[in-house]
Amino acid sequence: MWACPHWKGTVYSAASTRKDWLGEYSALFSTVEVNSTFYAIPAVETVRRWAESVQPGFAFCLKFPKAITHDKGLRDTDIETMAFLHLLDELEKHGCRGPAFLQLPPQFSGRDWPALEAYLRSLPGAFSYAVEARHGDWFLRGPVEQRLDGLLAELGMDRCLFDSRALFSAPASDAAEEESQRRKPRSPFRRTVTAREPMVRLVGRNDMVATRPWIEEWAAIVSGWIGEGLRPIVFTHAPDDRFAPDLAMAFHERLRTLRPELPPLRGEGSSGPAPASPPARKPVQRTLF
């Protein structure tokens, strides 16, 4: 997300308005997990405006609509899928398409394998994808999980790795953490790599110190992936959205101690965010974040 008014004065300049935020966000970070597409498929014109607002090298990772994943369970979704693919195509034209993120519903189990396999095989290979499983069947380290990982590897799709261990490491310390513990799943920890852009979604706590052990652990893992020639994508989440950028910055700082060749976050060392109106875009290879 980028529409967080609490980030004014930190991620965003104090004088910024909502229309400036995406451009200023892209001056610091170079990817975003777009959760709004889960709830509704926006107009292509809207996505075009997003693409024209960001810095060169930025990438949008759009979440598949729940109309496809949760409402229809990946069945009979030709109309919705085509509309979503049009959005990916628009981002591709502007050189800012990241992997599309498909989150399976909690009740989508190993018994739904035929629907999952058919749907993933139907997706065009021109785009990249990451798949997050939530039902316990996909975490049994047996045939069901092996079949999922094997299919993703065959299709060149990444397994999205959701880690909420930090969130559940202690009782909630405030109302935001209590609500997050109620809503977020406690999926088993995995570091499985099935393609070239492993995607990590790390859910921390509002207290940076309490989240530090998981930042340290994932920084070491991601550093190893980089050493293997992979291009990881890491998203940090906090129960209170105002703390999510702090987690991202702390993770990047720790990663750079292991990989000093990595560049600083965009805008580090400057007097503030870059202007909201970036130069004309052209397709550029994405950076790590």
N, C-alpha and C positions, 0 to 999 in steps of 0.2 A: 504494500500500500504506500501511497505518498500523501494522501489527503488527511494529514494529522496537524491540526492547528497548534498542538503543544510543541511542535518542532520549530515554531517561529523563534528566531534568535539563536538557534543552534544549527540545525540542518538548513533552515531557511533564514534569509535576512529578516531583520525585524520589521522592515517596511514592506515585505512581500504580501501579495494577495493570493487567493486560491489559484488563480490562473497562472501564477508564477511558479507554483510549488513543484510541478513535475520537472520543469527545466532546471530548477535549483537542486532538486533531488539528484538528477543525472549529472550534476556538476561534482557531486561527492561520491555517489555509488554508480556502478555501471550495469546493474540489473535490478529488476523488481519482480516479485511474485504478484501477479494481478489476480486478486481474489474476487473482484467484482464480476468477472466473467462467469464465475460459478453460479451467480444468482440470475443473470440475464445476459443475453448475447447483445452487445452494443452494436450500433450502426457502424458500418465500415467507415463512414465519415468521422465518427468519434475516434476510432483507432488511428485513422490518418492524422488527426490533430495531435494525438499522443506522439506519434512517430515524428512529426514535424517540430515537436517541442523539446526534444532531448538532444544531448550532446552526441557527437560521433562516437561509435563504439558501444553505445548503450544497447541493452537487450531486454525485451519484455518476455517474461515467462507467463503465458496466459493459462489459467486454470480451466479445464474442460467444464462446460456447463452442467449443473446438476440435472437438467432436463435429460441429458444423455446418460450420466452415471447413476444418479440416485433415483430419478423418477422412472426411467425406462430400463435401467439395469443393462445398458449397452445393447438393447434389442430394439429393432425397428426405429432407428434414429437417423435415417438417411438425410432427412430435411435439416434437423438440428446440426448434424455433423457437417454437412456442406456449408451451412451458414458460419460455423466456427472456423472451418478451413479457409473460408474467404478472408477472415481476420488475419490468420497466419500468413496468407498470401500477401495481404497489404503490408504487414510488417516486413516480410521478405523483400518487397519492392523497395522499402526504405532502409534496408540493411540493419534492422534492429529486432530480428526475430530470434528469441531464445527457445529452448525446449518447451513444448506445451506440456502441461502438468495434469495428468489424469489421476484423480483420487477415487479409489473404489469405496463404495459405501460400507459401513461396518458389518452389515448383514450379508454382503457379497462374499460367499464362501467357495470352497473348493468344488461344491456341486454346481457352481455357475461357470465352471471352466469352459464349456463349449462356447458360451456367449463371449467370454473374455478373449479366447483365442480367435474366434471369428472376427471380433471387432478390431483387435490389434492388427490382425493380418490385412484388414480392409483399409487401414490408414495409409495414405500415400508416403512413400519413402523419401520424398523431397523434403519433408520436415523432420525435426527431431522431437522425441517425446520422453517423458519420465512417468513412471507408474508407481503410485503408492497404494499398497495393500493394507487393510486394517483388520480383517477378520483373522481369528486365531489359526485357521487352517493354513494360512500362508506363512506361518512362523513355526512349524512343527519339525523343521529340518528333515522332513521325509519326502516322499514322492510328490506331494502337492507343491511344496515350496520349490523342490528341484525342478519341477515342470515349469513353474512360473519363471524362475531364473533362467532356465534353458531357453524358453521362448523369447524372453527379453534379449538375451544374448544373440540369439539367431536373428532377430529383427533389428539389432543395433539400437535397442531402447534401454534407457537407464532405469534402474530401480530407485525410486525416491526413498531416502532413508529418513524416517521421522524419529526424532529422539526427544522424549519428554521426561527422561529420568531426572533431570534437574528440577523440573516443576514438581514432581512427586517425591522429592528427596526429603521433605519435611512438611509438617502441617502448614496450611496457608497462613501468611503473615498479614494479609489485608484482603479486602473484599474482591479486588481484581484477581488475586491468586486463587481465592476460593472459587470464583466463577470459572476460572480457567481450568482448575482441577476437576470441576464438575463436567466441563464440556470436552476437554481434550482426552484422547485415548491413551492408554498405557501400553502402546505397542512394544513388543520385545526389541531389544537393541540389535541392530544389524549394521554391518559395514560392507555389504555385498556390492560388488562392482560388476555390472553386466555390459557396459558400453564405455564410451569415451568421456562422458560428462556426468559423473556421479553427482546427484543432487541431494543435499543435506538440508533438512528443516529442523533446526535446533530450537527447542522451546525452553527458555531459561526462566529465571525468577526476576522479580523486580530489584532484588539485591544483587549487585554485580559480584560481590565477594562470594555469595552463595552459589553463583553460576560458574565461578572461575575453574573448578576442577573439570567441568565438561568442555569449557573453552580450551583448556590445556590439552585434553584428550583429542578433541577433534582437530585442533591445529596440527598435532603430530600426525594424525591419520591423513589429513589433507596434504600436508607437506610430503608424505610418502607418495601419495597419488601424483602430485606434481612431478616428483622425481621419476615416476614411471611414464611420464609424457601425457597424463590425463589432464583434463580441464574441469576441475570441480566447480560446482555452483553451490554456494552456502547462503541460506536465508536464516536470519535470527529473528525469533519471536519472543516477546515478553508479555506477561499477563496484562500489564499496563503499557499500551502502545508507545507511550512517551519514552520508555527505556530501551526499545528495540534498537535504535541507532547506536546506543552506547555499547550494547552487546556486539554489534557488528564491528564497531571500531576496536573494541578490546580483542575480538577474535583476529582481526587483520593485524593489529599490533603484535600479537603473540606469534602469528604465522610468519611475520617478517623477521622475527628473531631466529626462526628456523630456516627461512628462505630469504636472506637479505637481498637477493637479486630482484625480489618483487618490488614494484613501484609503490609509493605511498598511495593512500586513497586520494582520489581526485580532490583537489582543493586544499589538501593538508599543507600547512605552512603559508597559506594565503590569508588575506585579511577578511575573507568571507566567501560566501557562495558565488559561483560564476553568474553572469547575467542570465536572465530567464530566456532570452532570445539567442539560441546558439547559432553558429554559422551553418551554411547550407550543408546538408548531410550527404554522405556517400557511403556505400557499403564498406564497412571496416571490420576486420577480424576482432572478435570480442576479447576483452581482458578477463582476468580471473573473477572479478566481482562486478 
